[in-house]
Amino acid sequence: MNEMMIPIVLFICLMIVILSFVYYAAQGKLEQQKTLQHLIDNGQTLSPELVASIAKPNPSNNTDKDFSRGILLISFSLAILLYGWLALESEPEFIGLSAFPFAIGAAFLLIHKFKPKS
């Protein structure tokens, strides 16, 4: 296999994953709109609470996302570090690559720590 194909396949797979997340999120919103349109067409009234709950995101789902993302990125950074150190016999370029997800993960943990709790 051509060595150039490896990064190409990697980025194609990454693009497919991202596009599938976007597609299914849009499909969920479309189904929600169809349900609302069906309710309106049948003459049912929409309560202000229902409209308000649809219009704004649910804050209970977003409370610990920064913490989860921070832990996940720091774990990913540790995995890259160990792979570069053990499997690739101390490749400094690969080990240095682990600094990026570590920094982002640390930033998420700091955001979680200093974000005002409501």
C-alpha angles and dihedrals in degrees: 000000000000112000090225091063094065097071091038092055090044093055092043090054091047090050091050091052093049093046092049091054091050092045095050092045089053091047090054091052090047092053090049091052091048090052092050091047090050090052091049093047091052090054098247116148120238113226118228089240091057093049091047093049091051095045098054129047120252107259093202089069093054101050100096103021093105091053093047093048092047093052091045094051094046089050090049089050091051090050091052091047094050093045092051092046101043108024099034095039099244103321102183094201093054093043090051089053089068090068093075099060089039092056093047091047091050089050091053090050091050090050089051092049098048100034110112112251114230 
